[in-house]
Amino acid sequence: GAANRRLLSAFAAGQQWGGQMEAEERVQLRDALPERQCGSERVSVLKLLDIARRAGDAIMEVYSKETGKWNVQVKEDESPLTIADQRADAIIVEGLQKAYPSIPVISEEGAKAPVEEKKQYSHFFVVDPLDGTKEFINRNGQFTVNIALCTSSRGVLGDAVPVLGVVTVPALGRAFVGLEGKGAFRVGEPLEDAAGMREGLSGDTPSGAVKTEEGGVKSGEDEVGVRVRASSFDEEEEGLVVVASRSHMNEATKKFLDKYKNCKTVSLGSSLKILLLAEGAAQIYPRLAPTSEWDTCAAHAILKEAGGEIFQVSEEGEVRWDSPMRYKKAEIRNPFFMAVGKRAGSSVEQSQPQGPSSQQLSSKV
């Protein structure tokens, strides 16, 4: 609503919540994001970005049609599924398997590998082809395409770390990317318009990107990204900006937020919530409701590189500051969690979490 737009517009004008606005750092993505070695494969962030954009083009093609042609279904977990989800999934999975045939793909809409097979993965992709299907159906534009790359120990469950993330926002023509050790970047303008997305809204072509003959966008030789950084904050501060889910603002979440002094709440759908933390426009996102690995993995990689982190939360609502979110669990469901920017006094916790580093993991495979 209007309150959301005022909060986000203030950020865009340079009033960063929880700290001073840093000078904008613009880089050419091809220089900033080298390929990531994964076994015999060399994974390109820009290749994944192009795959995600193609999926986004397919989603927007469906979005432009009458809702009666969306073929809306309800899955076993009671979440919605549309033809846009299915088309985007097919494009992404086919693109990944063609480009990187030795790296397994875990996708929300795909067949699930047996646990014993998954246990042996050392590198794998995690895909949510259309995160925010409810937002898609409601035509508010707050949906994303998500591709992550994780690294893990063979023979071990629940220790996987996201090392690369790509998230596109098809309705805005924007994207976020992050690569371990290289930082996180936004392609296009800030998300200050996200709370006011409306039917039919489309974004400009990002600087350096190239329009395709079909009207989509692909990475150009000179495509530019802006480095994003999570904002620093202290939990005792007054007026922190909290991001909340449009669909899951339950009583447990409201009680959890009572500990913060006069916090300001911004409601968004999909992985946009985590991205808002990554670009410094909010500090806290508690999620005391069900999610799955593909809902968070790509945005988690970006948030980590922006200086933030996602921590597990117990069912009693206690944040486990020594337990960052991990992936390749036997159960695809995530625990409750709290995503944060740069929390005061947490430099050790957030930069040196418990569990093996991805470098240690890579040395085991």
N, C-alpha and C positions, 0 to 999 in steps of 0.2 A: 503494500500500500504506500501511501504518501510518506509515512514515517520511515519506511524502509528506504525509499528513494532519497529522503533528506539525509539519512545517515551515510549512505553510500556516496552520495554526491559530495558531502563534506569531505570524505576521504579523498575523492578524486580532485578536489580543490586544494589538497595539500594538508588537510587537518587529519593526519594519521592518528588513529586512536592508540593510546599507550606509548607514544614516542614521537620523535621528530621525523618528518618526512625526509627520506634520503634522496639524494640526487638520482635521477633516472639514468640507468646504465643500459645503453642499447648495444647489441652485439649481432654479428652475423651468425646465425645458428650453425652453419656448416663449420665455422671456425671453433665455436664454443662447445660443440657436441660431437666428439669423435665416436667412432664405432666402438661397441662394447663386445669384447671377446667372450664367447660362450661355448666352450668346448671347441668344436671345429667351425662354428659359425661366428660371423662378425655382424652384430645387430646394429642397424642404423636407426637412430631416433627419427630422422627425417623420413625414412622409409615407412616407419610405423605411423608417423603423422599423415603421410599420404594415404595409407590404408584407412586410417580413421576418418579422414576427410571424404574418401569415396563412400564409406558407410554413411557418413552424415548427409551426403548428397542424396543417397537412396532414401534416407529417413525423411528429408525435407520434401522429396517428391511425393511421398505418401501423405505427409502433413498438409500439403497444398490441396489434397483432394477432399471430397465430402467424407464425413466420418462414417457413413454407411459402407464405404469401401475399404475401411481399415481392418476388417475381419477381426474384431476384438474378441478374445477368448479369455477364460479364467483358468489359470494353472492350478495344480494340486495344492499349492501353498496359498491359494486365493489371490495371488497377484495377477495383474492383467498381462496379456500378451497380444501384440498386434502384428500385422504383416510387416510393419516397419522394423520391429525387433528381428523378425526372421530374415528379412532381406539384408539388414545390416550384419547380422551374425554370419550369414553365408559369405558375404564380401570379406569380412575380417578373417574368418577361419581359412578360407581359400587363399587369401593374400599371405597370411602368415605361413601356412604350410608350403606354399610355393617358394617363398623367399627363404625360409628357414626350416627345411624339412626334418631336421633332427631334433627340433625343440618342440615338446608337447604343448598343447593348448588346452587350458581349462576355461570353458565358456559357460555363461549362465544358460544359454539355450542349447548347448551341445550335450552329447552323451557323457556321462560321468565315468571316469576310469576307476577300476577297483582300487581299494586302498593300498593293497600290496604293490600294485603297479605304480601308483602315485608316489609311494614311499621311496622309490628308486630314482625319482627325478632329481637332477642336479641343477637344471635350468628349465624354466617353463613360463609360458605366457598365461596371464589371467585376463579374461575379457568380459566386459559387460557392454554388449553392442548398443543398448539403449537404456541407460540408467535414468529413471524418472518416467516410466511409462505412464504413470498416473498424471504427471505434468503434461506429457504429450497429449493424452486424451483430453485433458482440461484446456488444452491450447494456450498455456501460459509461457511456452518457450523454454521452461527450466528443465531441460533434459540434456544429457551428455553422452558421448561415446568414449569408452575407456579401454585402454590397452596397457597392461603392465608386464614387465619382465622381472621374474624373481630368481634368486639363486639360493641353493639349499644343499645340505649334506645328503649324500646317497644313504639310503637305509634309515633315515631319521624323519619322523613326522613332526610338524609344528615348529620348525626352526627357520622357515624360509623368510628371506628379507627382500622387499621390493627395491630394485636397484635402478629401474627405469620406468617412467610413467608418461603416458600421453593421454590427455583428455581434451576433446574438442566440444565446442558448444555450437551445434549446427545452426540454431536459430539466430545466433549473433555473429557467426563467422569468426569465432575466436578460438584460441587453443592455448593449452598450457603443457609444457614439457619439463621433465626433470631427469637428470642422469647423475648417478652416484659420483660424488667428488667433483662435479662440474657445475652444479647449481641448478636453479629452476628459472624458467622463463615463460613469459606470457607473449603470445602473438596476437596483436590487436589491442584495442583500448581496454582499460580496466573494467571490472564487472559492476560499475556503479549503475548500469542500466538493468542489471539482472532482475531486480525486484519489480521492474515495470515492464517486463517482456509481455508482448501481446501477440495475438494471432497475426501471422504474416510478416513478422519482423525479420529482416535479414541483415547481415552485417556487410561492411565494406570488405574489399579484398585487402588482406594484410600487406604491409610494406614488404616488397621484395618477392611476394608470392605471385603465382602465375594463374590466370584464368584458363580453364580447359575449354575445349570446344563444346562440351556438354553444359557449360555454365558453372562448373564446380571450381575448386581451387586446388593447386598442388604446389609443393615447395619449389621456390625458385633458387637460383644460384646465390642470390643476394638477400634471401629472406631474413628479416630482422626480428629479433626478440628482445623484450625488456626483462632484465633480471628482476625477479620478485623476491621479497624478503618478508618473513613473518615479523610481526611487531613484538617488541619486548613488553612485558607486563608483570605486575605483581598481583597476586590473587586478592590482596587486601585493598587494592585500588577501588575507588568508586567510579561507577559508570563504564565498566568494561562492556565491550560489545560481544554478545553471545549469539551464535547462529543456531537456529532450531529447525527441525524438520517440519514442513508443512503438514505432513501426514501422521506424525508420531509424537506430537506434543502431549505426552501422557502425564498423569499425576506424579509419577516417580521423577520425571524430568523437572517438573515445576518445583517439587520439594528439593531436588538437587540444586536448583538455581537460587534457592532462598538464602544460601550461604554468601552470595555475592551482593555487594552494596549497590543498589540502584542500577543494576545492569540493564543495558539496552538490548532488546531482542530483535534480530533480523530473521525472518522466515524465508527459507529458500528450499527448493527441491533438489534432488539428485546429489552428485558429488560436487556441485557448486558450493556447498557448505564448506567443504574442506579447502577448496580453492580460494574461498574468501579469506580463510586464515592464512593461506600461503602468500597472498599478495598484501597482507598486513591490514586488511580492513576490519578484521574481527580477531578476538583473542581465544575464544573458547567455543567448542562445539561438543556438548555431551550427547551421547546416543544411548539411552537406556531402553532400547527396543531392538527387535531382531534386525540383523543385517547379515549378508554373506560376504565371502572374501572378495568377490568381483565388484561389490559395491564400494569398497574402500581402497583396493590395492593400488591402482594407478595414481589416484589423488594422494595416497599416502606417500608414494615415492616422491612426488612433487613437493609435498609439505615438508618432508625430511630435508630435502635439498634447500628449501627456503628457510630452514632453521627451526621448524616446529617438529611435532611428534604426535603419535597416537598411542595412548596408554590404555591398558585394560582396566575395567571397572568391575568390582565384585557385584554380585546380585544384591548386596546390602547397600550399594552405592558408594563404596570406598574406592578411591582411585589408587591403582597399584603403580606407583611412580617408578618402580624397578622392573616393570613388565610391559615393554612396548608390544604393540600388536605384531603377531607373527602369522605366517601363512603355511599352506600345505598341511593343514590339520586333517585328522581323520574325518572330522565333521566339518562340512563346508561353512557352517554358521560361525559368525564371529561372536566373541563375548561382548557384553556391553563395553563401551569405550568412551574415552574423552580425548578429543583432538585439541591441541593447544598450539599457540604460537611460541615465542621464546619466553618461557616462564622464568621469573626471577629466581636465582639460586639453583637453577636446574641444568647448568651447563654440563656438569658431569653426567647427570642422569640422561640428558637428551643426546649428548654426543657419544657417550660410552655406555649404551644400554647393556643389560645382562644378555648373555647368549653370544654365539660366535658372530664375528663380523663377516661381511660378504667376502672379504679377502681371505679370511680363514676358511670359509666355506669353499671358495674356489680352489684353495690349495688341497682340498680333500678329494676333488673329483678329477 
